[in-house]
């Protein structure tokens, strides 16, 4: 018997560890590596992982669990059945029309066991949210509660009156089992919906409790004295086929089917170690004599005179000793009547207690009364040791509570029992509060998309307001003077809950904590509530990568070969797939020689097979030729291209004639015409000539953003694709009257500034062809590309793109450069949707989005230096520098900030609306500045002061792109 008692104590100890509170906020250790990507900060994280490991709960395809989403009735049925391993023996249960196919077996199992049923004869309410009181009801039925089970006591919750009649006993039982508790004010909120993390946590606890928990429930139900827990029988076959409709939600006429196999106890975690137990001979206990349900009248024997003295039977060892003065108890429960904050009731108020043995109420025998002593105590000092009010001045205000403890000592057999409870103090006459008074606020969502996928113009912070009963207050009933204010220490949101700093949204799966301040003078409320948002993936805007392959040379060894062409395209296809298109930009020398006909044939095959583009490569600065000489070169280009690539169309003596172009501008040959110009720089007269004679309307400059060839300088062209100005290609057109009709784009050099230095060129580019670079792992280039791919402003940009011009032959002949490019392609992030396009292909994409003007064109990019410094000191990209480059058709703005700086600095402001636009001359001296400079320029006018109008334009633009960090405007 001592062994059994010891084991019982151990089981009680373990049960006490497991009996944590349901429906309240808990603190659970947070681990970084979780099976789901959004439970790190859930108080139920451990339970969710344990249940997922058993296959009882599952997440979503995006790797999330969505812990604070509400759980539906059919979802809860699935968890309930799987956790308790229920197996239905009734295959004839009628189906509901609203239950999803995957959930039907679970719902039918619960129907068969009479644990739950539908809201009508056809509907289960499958997608209705599960409520807190109904969750208690389902489990209480599993423990044996039926419709006839009635507890004399009620639960101790402040809002106990709000619990539906059918759920009162169930909630009482779950509270007595220490499985549920209210909020900090001891409200249960019975009709509030249950969240996925709450549902998983309660299922986890009951799964862990196993048979021990069921035994406790059984004893408690038997103690009610109505016998329903032991006498109910399963429904007859006739009754089980009858379709039953819920007249009151969740009312069952029978307990759970006892013929269904009950789960065994579970122990997914090892029991805590205990001291060795030496088994002893168990002591016999007096038998428990149960009263007959219907006692018969006593039989009176005939009276005869005592002739023979009474015979006393001998005492055998098997008979238990008589301990009539002993009584056995194992539990004490404090009985605390309602304490109303009303002084005249204090003298008559009395705490008392009940004693139980194995769930049965036990009375103290008269002979044992003197051997039982008890004392009450409380931390507030309200009661004396006998449970009377001794210091009424210490009674807290209404809705406060008094933590009461007691200790009972039983002399024979010696036993000390302890109990505790929270005694809620009620108001004298609790007023019925207006249901429109706000008592809590919650967010209607718990997620926000990561910055790269978030459209801040469409995002708003949705709120849900609830009254004291936890009921949602309709928006039309909210007070007109309601004020909300967001307190966000990270600076992501402004006071109104709008996105203030888009780029500050942290990495995927991060949590953004903040506070919501609620105020309404008319309702007399002012409180602050905690909230948080988890950063989740979203729908990314498509990213484009424009590639122009340079084909050059006319002599063996210096010209691009067929093998080099094949290898360069195959490298791209191996990583990006065959659904890509590139531009093959050819220079005059390449198309002039007949020995390059195999290369031209290969290019035309790619045009037919993949839709690749033919382009013109003009590799010479425009200060080396006058316009007539350049025009002659372009005519020679087209004439010799037709001769060597499309010889069947060749006509001698037609050099310079429009017939050369016209012969190819047919349905059969139009796809082979050159579609774009690739060059070091683009002059407006050159671009206009190609448009007029070859219908070319797309151009890509090598590095016109900060052009530095033959000592000519250019500052000012945007990073975005744009319709160029007819007089200056590095300026966006400001209307149809000055629109050249040509889309210009840069072969992007990033970072475009590289440092805060204002002298010389200081940049690291995407291009792998820097002869001063010996490293071949492509780490700087990949770092730069990653910043484009993860640019927080993607959803704001007209087109997200990268672009590059590659000299195929030069790469092949220089091992370090070819290896850099190969590593760049092979290690390009595979989880990004990037489409490879040609130069004209990117122009068509831009035109389809932006139309025929720059009115709505914009581009923003935030990036950090790569930390790489090449042998040539001017290629320096400090890693401690960040940049914000933002532009639209009106202006270009560049900010920089060094780590540790308190504010961002303006290092560039270029006003594209300034008139007149300086016309770019054709022939330029090699030291001529061709920049379009206004305001402050980081390189040419680094200290130029900004006017008040320019400062305001900068502020307005930064607000447009959701950037509100501190900026220095001096």
Secondary structure, 3 states (H helix, E strand, C coil): CHHHHHHHHHHHHHHHHHCCCCCCCCCCCCCCCCCCCCCCCCCCHHHHHHHHHCCCCCCCCCCCCCCCCECEHHHHHHHHHHHHCCCCCCCCCCCCCCCCHHHHHHHHHHHHCCCCCCCCCCCCCCCCECEHHHHHHHHHHHHCCCCCCCCCCCCCCCCHHHCCHHHHHHHHHHHHCCCCCCCCCCCCCCCCECEHHHHHHHHHHHHHHHHHHHHHHHHHHHCCCCCHHHHCCCCCHHHHHCCCCCCCCCCCCCCCCCCCCCCCCCCCCCCCCCCCCCCCCCCCCCCCCCCCCCCCCCCCCCCCCCCCCCCCCCCCCCCCCCCCCCCCCCEEEEECCCEECCHHHHHHCECEEEEEECCEEECCCHHHHHHEEEEEEECCCCECCCCEECCHHHCCCCCCEEEEEEEEEECCCCEEEEEEEEEEEECCCCCCCCCCCCCEEEECCCEEECHHHCCCCCCCCCEEEECCCCCECCHHHCCCCCEEEEECCCCCECCCCCECCHHHCCCCCCEEEEEEEEEECCCCEEEEEEEEEEEECCCCCCEEEEEEEEECCCCCCCCCCHHHHHHHHHHHHHHHCCCCCCEEEECHHHHHCHHHHHHHHHHHHHHHHHCCEEEEEECCCCCCCCHHHHHHHHHHHHHHHHHHHCHHHCCCCCCCCCHHHHHHCCCCCHHHCEEEEEECCCCHHHHHHHHHHHCCCEEEECCCCEEEECCEEEECCCCCCEEEECCCCCCECCCHHHEEEEEEEECCCCCCCCCCCCCCCCCCCCCCCCCCCCCCCCHHHHHHHHHHHCCCCHHHCCCEEEEEEEEHHHHHHCHHHHHHHHHHHHCCCCCCCEEEECHHHHHHHHHHHHCCCCCCCEEEEEEECCCCECCCCCCECCCCEEEEEEEECCEEEEEEEECCCCCEEEEEEEECCCCCCCCCCCCCCCCCECCCCCCCECCCECCCCCCHHHHHHHHHHHHHCCCCCCEECC
